[in-house]
């Protein structure tokens, strides 16, 4: 069974393990540069996001429903931008679960969280070569355009209306 849950303090014990479980390509697509390990500043930023209600979400897989058997499949987070009413999302999914709908589930959760937090616009910067993620964004009614300052990056944007 796959379920969504908030990021927990205990997840940080597994952050480097999760990150190292991603292929070099997946790490590159997520961080937009070759990245061998998570820096302490990245971990500190994630911790800070975790303490702000609704800004971080994690996906977990429970094998046969047995307690303590979580396998972290991916995660998503949203962070405020300097533009009023706009947040930015970031998503990662372990390689074994890519192409199986986990990214779609996470992006839907991003939209849900952003709406609940009162945002009007959700944006994500995605490498233009990351065609699977761009396809997910388009299916979920994001408009996609090239970043005018960097054609190697696409910007996926969706206007949402708070509840």
N, C-alpha and C positions, 0 to 999 in steps of 0.2 A: 504494500500500500504506500502511495506517495502522499505526503501531506506538507502543508506549509506551516511554518511556525516562526515566531520572532527569534532573532539571533540572541543567543545566551552567552553569558560570560564564559561558560565551559567550552563554547565553540572556538575560542581563541587558542585553546590548547591544541586544536587540530588544524588551525589555519595554515601553518607551513606544510603539514602533511597533505591537506587538500590541494594547496597550491602546487606542490611537487607532483601530485597525481595528474595534473593537467599536462598535456603535451606542450612542447615548446611553441607550437603553432597556436594552441588555445591561449597560452599565456600572452603571446604576442597580440592576438586579436583582442583580448580583454584590456591589456595595458598599453596597446599601440606602440610598443617597443619591445625589444628583447629584454626579458626580465627573468633572472635566475631564481630569485627568492623575494619574499615580501620584506620590505624594509620595516624598521621599527616605526617610522613615521606613518607608513601605510596602516600598520596594525593599530597605532594610536588613533588615526583618523577613523578607522572602523569602530573602535571602542567608543569614540566620541559620538559617532552616528548612532550606535546602539543605545546610548543613554538618552537620545532624543526620540521621544515616542513616535513610532511608526516610520522611522527612517531606514530601518534595515530589516530585511526578511531573509530567511534561509529556507531551503527546501531540503527535506530529509526523506529517506527511504527506510521503512521498517520492514525487515525481512521476516516473513511469517508471523508478523505481529509480536515478536518476542521482545520484551523490555531490554533496553540497552543495546539493541543491535542496529542503531542508526548508521546509515551510510550517507554522508553528505553528498548530494548530487549536484548542487549548485546553489547560487544565491543571487539576490538582486538587492539593490539599494537605491534610494532616491535621496538627493541632497538639494537644498535650496540653491538657487542661483542669485546673482545680484539683480536680476530682473524680477520685479514684483509679480507674484502669481505663477512663476515658472520654476519647475524643478527639473533636475537632470537625473537620468537613470543609468545604471550600469548593471550588467548581468554576466554571470559566468555559469557554465554547465560542464560537468566532467565529460570527457570525451566519450565514454561508453554510453552516455545518455543523450548525446547530441543527435538530433534528427528524430527524437522519440516524443517530442511535445513538451519537454521540460521548459524550454525557452519561452514557448507560448504561454504556459501556465505562469511563469515568472513575470512576463510582460503584462499579462492580465492583472496580476497582483499589484504591479507597479501602478497601473492605471487606477485600480481600486484604492490603494493607499493614497495616491496623490489626490484623488477626488475627496476622500475622507478628510484629508488635511487641508482642504480648501484651495488647492492649486487649480489654475485655469489652463495650464499648458505643461506638457511633459515633453522633454527633449532628451535625445541621446546622441552622442557622437560615436559613430560606428565606422571602422575602416571600410573603405569602399570595396575591398576584396572579400569582406565578410558577407557574401551573398546570402547565406542561410539566415543570418540575423536580420538583414534588410528585408528578406522575404517575409519573415515573421512580422516585422513592423508593418509592412504594407498590408498583410492580411488583417492586422488589427487596426486598420484605418489611420496609420501614421503617414504623413506626407514625407517623402524622402527627397532631399536635394543635396547637391555637392556643396561642401563648405567653400565659400568663395576665397578663403585665405589658404586652403589646403585641399586640392582636388583628390587627394588620397583618402579623404575623410568625407563621409556623408553625415548629414544631420537628419535624424528621424524626429518628427514633431507631430504631436497630436494635441488638439484643443479639447479640453474636457470641461465639464460643468459640475461644480460641487453640488452635493446633495442638499 
